C-alpha cells in the first residue's frame, strides 16, 4: 500500500505473527454520534461537507480474547425473548427487526477481506465481541456506523495493525460493512466517527477516483458556536430518504446536479464563516442547507414530523437543519440564552426532546496522527 516504509512492509508479511501476539486483556472503544453540520447530503454526490461528533450519545464495543469467535447479542437491542405475541409486535414496530449483531459480523468480514487483499498478516487468535449504545434509533445521528466504527477500532488493536491501515481508508471499511447489509449511506458519517471532532471533507470526483477517498481536514472544535439538538421520540426511518434523488442525479437531472453543487458550496462558505467566527453567516448557511434539501426531496419524502422540528426552531428565530437524513435537527440560537429558553418551550409544546450539543474531540491516537 502507498506510503508504507520497508519495515512496515516486512511486518505485515511476517509469518511469525501467532496467537501469542494477541492482546491478553480486553479492548474497548467508543464511537460518538455525529451531526452533519453543513453540506449534507452532498457527500454522496462528490460534494463537500462539515461534520462533527457529539458526546451526548455514543456506541461502545468490547473485544475480549476467547477460545471461539463469538458475537454476543445485546440483551435489549437483539431481543429474541418476549412476554407475549403483542410484546413481539410492539417491539418490532418501535425498534425494527435488526439489532447490532449483523453490524459486528459485517465489519469482521470486511476487515478480514481487506487485510487478506492487502497482504496484511493476522494472528490466529479468537475473540468475543459485544456492544452497547445509547444513540436514539432512526434520528440521523449515525447509530449504526458508530457501532461499526467502534468495532473496527477494536479489531485494529487486537490484531495490532492500526499502523498498516491508513486512517483515510478506515471510513471506507465502515461504509462497506454497512453496504453489505443494504444500508443506504455516504462516507461523511464514517469519516466524522473515525476522526472525531470537527472535520471538513472534500469528496470531489478527482479525489475519489485518484485516491479512493476524499480529503479530510480536521478543524478546531472551538470554532463552533453553542448548538442544540432536537430529536423526536419516534422518528421516521432515515435510510429511505436518498432513493429518488439519487436516481435522478444518476439520470443527469440538471436541477438535482446543480442543487447538490450548491449544497457542497454551503460547506465551503461554512468553513470560511467558522474560521472568521461569522455567526450571522452560519445562520444563513444552516437555513439555506435545509431549504435546498427540501426543494430537492420534497415534503412528502422528508416527512411532516421532520419538517416540524426545523420549523419549531425557526419560529423563535433560530437556524436549523437536519443532522442527517431526518429524525433530528441541529439548532443555532444566535441571540443566546433568552432565545434558547423560547426554543425549549416550543419543543416542550411540540413534544420534542432538546439538549445542548456537547462536542466530542478528535479520537485519533498518536499512531493515527503519525500515519496522517
Number of C-alpha atoms within 10 A of each C-alpha: 11 5 9 13 11 8 8 16 14 11 16 18 14 14 11 11 16 14 14 11 15 19 15 12 10 15 18 18 19 21 30 34 29 34 28 25 26 31 31 31 24 27 24 17 20 19 25 30 28 28 27 29 32 23 15 17 20 23 24 21 24 19 24 19 19 14 9 10 13 16 17 14 19 16 11 10 18 16 14 10 10 11 7 9 9 10 12 14 13 12 15 12 10 11 15 13 11 12 16 21 18 18 22 26 16 19 24 18 13 20 19 15 13 14 16 12 9 14 14 21 20 22 16 12 18 16 18 16 25 20 25 18 22 13 21 20 22 24 26 28 31 29 24 23 27 30 31 32 30 25 30 25 21 24 20 15 17 25 20 16 18 19 17 20 18 17 21 20 15 21 26 18 21 30 24 20 25 22 14 14 11 10 15 14 23 18 19 32 28 24 28 31 33 26 26 24 25 28 25 24 26 25 24 19 15 13 14 14 11 9 12 13 22 25 14 20 12 17 18 13 17 12 15 17 15 16 18 19 21 26 27 23 14 15 19 22 16 21 15 15 18 17 12 13 16 15 12 14 16 12 11 10 13 11 12 23 19 12 16 26 16 19 26 29 20 25 27 20 15 26 20 13 17 19 12 11 14 14 17 11 15 24 19 14 25 24 19 19 24 22 13 16 23 15 12 18 16 12 13 9 16 22 16 11 19 23 20 13 28 22 16 21 26 18 12 17 17 23 26 30 31 33 25 26 27 28 28 32 30 25 30 25 25 18 10 11 11 9 16 21 13 17 24 20 15 17 19 12 10 14 13 20 15 20 12 14 19 15 22 21 18 20 18 16 9 9 11 16 11 10 15 10
